[in-house]
Amino acid sequence: MGQHPGDYGTEVEEFMDADAMDDFTRRQITEIDEALRRIDDGTWGRCVVCGREIDAERLEAKPQAERCREHQEELERSSR
């Protein structure tokens, strides 16, 4: 017996969700690797744009943050 067309749509959706998760996971791993490199070279916790310290609250929420809040917001605005 053939597969019901509705089942196929569900499988495609699940595959697309898994692929999106893989992209998200890859980005997270890359960000963590970069943070570990910055720890090794002593620049972790400093903005890669201006060199100022990233506030502790931001680092606690996202330890792999590489930009201060100001420069992260600027990046997000420019990418819209």
Secondary structure, DSSP 8 states (H G I E B T S, - for coil): ----HHHHHHHHHHHHHHHHHHHHHHHHHHHHHHHHHHHHHT-TTB-TTT--B--HHHHHH-TT--S-HHHHHHHHHHT-
